[in-house]
């Protein structure tokens, strides 16, 4: 994760992820069916498992937690949050 989003403090500790399996023909499982801190997703497990020869539609949602006490430098605040992901074949 990289970015220039001016969130006070450690924004990496505020980023949540949720994966929904909407349609599949075969076997597909979400490992984060509820909002989970991205840093709490176990290494090597990934966000979801999709079986061989499976057709699946996965919805991946990211949530950034903000607090009413956060002091932004100036509003409206702007910035970029870049997430890089990859598909792995086991």
N, C-alpha and C positions, 0 to 999 in steps of 0.2 A: 504494500500500500504506500502510495505517495500522494502528496497534494499540497495545496496552498490555502486550504480552507482555514480561515482565521478563528478556529474554535479554541477558546482558552483551555489551557491544560493539555492533557494527552488525549487527543481525539481518537487514537487507536484503541483506547480503553472504553470508548463510547459507541463503537460501531457494532451493530447487531446484524445477523443474517437469518433468513428464514427461507426454506426451500419447500415448495409444494409440488407434488407429482400430480399433474392435472389429467394426463392421458397416457396410458402405456399399453402396449401390446407385447407382453412378455413379463419381465420382472424388473421393477424399479422401486427403490426405497429412499426416502428422505432421511438423512441423519440429523437434520435440524428442523423438525416440524413445528417448532415454536421459536420465537425470537431468542437467539443465543449470541452471546458476545463472540465475535469472530475469533478473538484470541483464545476462547475456551473450546473451540472445535478441535478435537484430538488430531494431532499430526498423523498423517498416513491414512486416516479414515475418509477424509473428504467430506463434502457437503451431501452427496447422494451416491448411491450405487445403482448402476444400470446394468442389467444382465446382457449377456451376449445375444445378438440378434434381436434386440428389443428396440421398439419404436417408442420413444418417450418424449413428453413435453414437460419440461421442468420450469417452474416460475421461481426465480431467485430474487428475493427482496432484500434490500439493505436499509437499515434504519440508523440514523445518527442521533444519539441522545443529546439533547440540549437542555440546559437548566435556565429557569427564569433569573437566576443570579449570575449567569455568564455575562461578562462585560466585553462586548465587541468593540473593536477600535472605532468604528463608525457604521451606522446603519443607513442604507441596507448593506449588509456584509456580503461579499462575493468571494468565491474561491473555487478551486477545483479539487476533487477527490478522485484519484485514479486507482482502480482495483485491477490487478492483472490476475487472470485465472487460466487454468489449462485443464484439458481433459486427459486423464491418465488411463492407460490400458494395463490391467493387471494380468 
